[in-house]
Amino acid sequence: MKVRFVVASVMSIVVLAGCSSKPQLAGAAAIVGDTQISQSEVTQQVNAVVSEVKKNPSSGAQAPSVVQLGGLVVNRLVVSAVLHRVSKDNPALAVTPKQVDAFMQQLFSQYGEQAVTQQLLLQSAIPQSEIRDFVEDYMLKQSIAITIAPGASQDEQSNALYQYLAQQAKKIGVRVAPRFGGWDEATLQTVAGDNTLSFPATPTN
């Protein structure tokens, strides 16, 4: 009877765990609400940044280290997930693909595509394949800032935006894998992480 009781107890725990609606962190770099940011996606972007920097050795000294890249990518993807959740809940804040394309064309025409691409790569760890998503997120931030702080100065709108996003992130729920440390709601960044063992020193072929 004792053996049967133990087996039944273990099975009930397994069933309860399997039925949980809360996304699990296994294989994930972070979870935002019910959106999972996979470790493989983060690694892929880190490798893309390292690969693009290697193609331009003269800029290597300015680029973030591999250790820093993981956290930068996770920060960006978490904030992006929060932005898209907010725009989904508030359709008036959303931007259309046509608007994103027009803004990118204007940006490249004004500053030059190569200059923009290199600056985003070195300063924000954004590979070329992710520039469009970055632009969309930037436009979402602008849309939210103007909506929540109309008529305010640029600094006031920026402060209002990050306070709002911090509140939304807390409401939605953000969990970060231990390899990246914890999530600081106030700064919308990972803190006190050690991801030195999370990524290869050079991109995989």
N, C-alpha and C positions, 0 to 999 in steps of 0.2 A: 504494500500500500504506500509506503514512504517513497519507494522508487517511482511509482506512478504519479504521486503528488508532485515530486520534483520535476519530472518530465513535463507534466501538465503545466506547471508554473513557468518553466522555461519556454514552452511553446506559446503560452499566452503572452509572454513578454515579446517574443519574436513577432507574433501577429500584430500586437499593438504598435510595435515599432514600424512594421511594414505598412500599417494603415495610416500612420501619421501623415497629415496633410502638409506639415512643415518641411520645406526642402532641407536636405541634409548637406553638410559641408564636404562630404567625401567626394574628392575629385574636383571640388570647386575652389576657386581663389576667393570668391565672395558670393554672398547671396543678398539680394535687395528685394525685400518682400517675397514674391514667389518667382523672381527672376534669378537664375543661376548664371554666374560668370565663371566659366570653366577655367581650370588651370591651363589647359591646352591652348585656349584662346590668348591668355596672357603670355604664355611662352612663345607662341607664334608671333605676337607683336614685338616682344623683346628681341627675338631673333631677326625680325625684319628691320628693326632699328639698327642693331649691330651690323647687319649686312650692308645697309645703306651708308652707314658711317664709314665702313671699311672701304667703300668705293670712292670715298673722298678723304683720303688720309690727312690732308691738311687741316681738316676740321675736327679731327679726332680728339684733340686736346680740349675742345669746347664741349664735347658730348658728355652726357651723364654716364657714370660707370654702370656696368652690368648689374651691380648690386642695387643701385638706385632705380634702374629701369623698371623692375618688377613693381615697386611701390607706385611709381609714376603712372604706369599703365593701369594698375588696379584703381587708383584714385580716379582717373579719368573715366573708366568704365562704370564705376559705382555712381559717380555724379551723373553720367549719361543715362544710366538706368533710372535714377531719380527724376531727371528732367523728362524722360519719356513717359514715366508714370504720371507725372503732374500734367503733361500735355494731353495724355489719354483721358484723364479725369476732367480736364478743362479744355475741350476742343478749340475754344476761341484763342488759346495760347499757341496752338500748333502752327508749324510752318510747312508749306507745301514743297514738294520736290522742285517745282518750277522756281520757287523763291530761292531755294538753296543754290540751284544752278546759276541763277542770275547773279547772286552775291559772289559766288566763286569766280565767275567770269569777270566781274567788276574788280575783285581783289587781284586776280592775276594780271589784268590789264593795267592796273595802277602801279603794282609793285614788281611784276614779273613773276611768272610761275616758279622758276628755279629759285629765286630769292625767298619766296614765301615757303616753298617746300623745304628748303634748307633750314630756315629759321624755325619752323615748326618741329623739324626733326631734332635739332640740337637743343632747343630751349624747352620743348614740351614732350619729347620722346614720342612724336607722332610720325609713323611711317607714311609713305605716300599713299598707300592703300586705304588709310584711315582719315585722310584729310577731309573728305566729303562729310563723314560722320562728325568730325570735329566742327566743321562749319555749321552743320545743322544744330549741334549743341550750343554753339555760340549764339546763333540766331534765336534759339529757344530761351536762352538766358536773357537776351535783349528784350524779347517779347514779354517775359515774366517781369523783368525790372520795370519796364515802362507801365505795365498794368498795375503793379502793386505800389509803385511810387511815381505816379504821373506828375510831371512838372518839377520833380526834384532834380538836384544837380547830379552829375555823373557819379560822384563819390557817394552821395546819399543813396542813389539807386543801387550802386554796387553793394553797399552795406546792407540795404534792405533785401537785396537778392539773396545774399549768402545767409542772412538770418532766416529767410523764408525757406531756402533749400535745406538748411540744418534742421528746421522744424519738420519739414516734409520727410527728410531722411529718417528722423527719429520716429515719426508716425508710421512710415512704411516698414521700417526695420532693416538695419544693415548688419550683416555678420561677415567678418573677414577671417580667412584661414589663418591659423596661428603663425604660419611661416612669414606672414606679412605684419604680424603684431596685432594691435587693436585698432579700432576705428574711433577717431576723434570727431565727435559730432559738431563741435564748434568750428573746426577748421576744414571739415570735409576731407580729411586725409588719414592715411594709415600712420600709426606712430609706434615707435619702439619695436620695430620688426627686425628680423635677421633672415633675409632671403638669399644668403650667399650660396646655399646649397640647392636653391630652387631652379636655377637656370644654368645651361651650359655656358662656358666662358666664351665660346664662339658659336655662331649660328650653325644649325645642322644643315647638311646638304640634302 
